[in-house]
Amino acid sequence: MSDMQPGIDLATRTEALESLLVERGLADAKTVETFIGIYETQVGPMNGAKVVAKAWTDPEYKERLLSDGTAAVAELGFKGPQGEHIVVLENTATEHNVVVCTLCSCYPWPLLGLPPSWYKDSAYRSRVVKEPRAVLAEWGTELGPDVAVKVHDSSSEVRYFILPERPAGTESLSEEELAGLVTRDAMVGVTKVAS
Amino acid sequence: MDGVHDMGGRTELFGPLKPLDRDEPAFKEPWEGRAFAITLLANRAATASNLHAFRHALERVPEQQYLANYYGRWLGSAEILLQDSGLLAPGAVEARAANLRGGSVEEPADPEPHKPSMETAGGGNMRTVDAPRAFAVGDRVTAVGRPDAGHTRLTGYVRGRTGTVTALRPAQVLPDTAAHFVGESPEHVYSVEFDSHDLWGPDGEQFTLTIDCFESYLETSA
């Protein structure tokens, strides 16, 4: 086993492993930089926000998105690792969906990038399948008793993506302006989109 | 397998949520990005990028290391995968780390590589299964027991519980066998919805919990 020795900080451990891989021809600095660059600049929640804004402004797109998420997001160029089969769930005034991966941290990378700290944390992963209303309330999202709460645990290669409810008072905004309102948290279902 | 990774409903892990930070970057520190990338490359070298073997390696990272840091957990899995495939000797990373910090430790020689392999029907995890589905939308199903050892995607908290099939999902490579290089053994997959009170008792919050289950995880409820 590769038990972590106390005293070796993670940055040094990373450097050590990288140098061992490079020497054996199993990694190279250019590929490492490329992988990092993809998730720092090209793939992130701005992708999902474009999908949401388009669905809010184009009813036919929204219909395609809800019936075949994988194909509909591919129309906008979004596909790749951790996005093999996308299912889109719509949040409304009466139904609130929220997504977790209790076994690891599965997340729809092509649409949202790599998961944020809170999503990977043991508190979220343990609690949201048992007390979702309390979890959402702790982050300021209070749901009334008339709202059906649906929690989705990502245990297969299906990736769930939330289409949040369009906030009131945004009728005059352009698609691009709408995309600017959409947060990653709302696309996982732990918050609503504010106008 | 049982372990700290199977977190759903485990009250000993309950605690305050981390704050939502709209501007949180993909990598908070430079080493995290490098750990992410080299873990992907390590798994490519060790297992031809077997996603299930990677997850199973994460599950075998010692608990303290697993809980301490997400990318620290990734590094741990990379080292396990490299050792399992004979690409790196135990202790190689520690020795190199010591030398990077000015030590002069003798580094262990590389072992004989013995990379596991498995026949694959193609890229990704979606597959076609010709056999008819065992269950239909609306069926009442019970999540059956699972072995304590080995990889599975059946969570502990639904084990033995009864729910309703709400959606049919594409057939997929079975993680339980693929993680161990035994075969892809693709199966039909179902979304199964459980009532919160059937999972946690009558006193808790009212909601539904939906989770994807491979066909062999389910049996018809009496």
Interface residues (C-beta under 8 A of the other chain):
Chain A: M1 S2 D3 M4 Q5 I8 L10 A11 T12 R13 T14 E15 A16 L17 E18 S19 L20 L21 R24 L26 A27 T31 V32 E33 F35 I36 Y39 E40 G44 E84 H85 V87 V100 T102 L103 C104 S105 G113 L114 P116 S117 W118 K120 D121 S122 A123 Y124 R125 S126 R127 V129 K130 E131 P132 R133 A134 V135 E138 W139 A148 V149 K150 V151 H152 D153 S154 S155 S156 E157 V158 T183 R184 D185 V190 T191
Chain B: V4 H5 D6 M7 G8 G9 R10 T11 L13 F14 G15 P16 L17 K18 P19 L20 D21 R22 E24 P25 A26 F27 K28 E29 P30 W31 G33 R34 A35 F36 A37 I38 L40 L41 A42 R44 A45 R55 L58 R60 P62 Q64 Q65 L67 A68 N69 Y70 Y71 G72 L75 G76 A78 E79 I80 Q83 L87 L88 P90 A92 V93 E94 R96 A97 A98 L100 R101 D110 G124 N125 M126 R153 L154 T155 Y157 A167 R169 P170 Q172 V173 V189 S191 S196 L199 W200 G204 E205 Q206 F207 T208 L209 T210 I211 D212 C213 F214
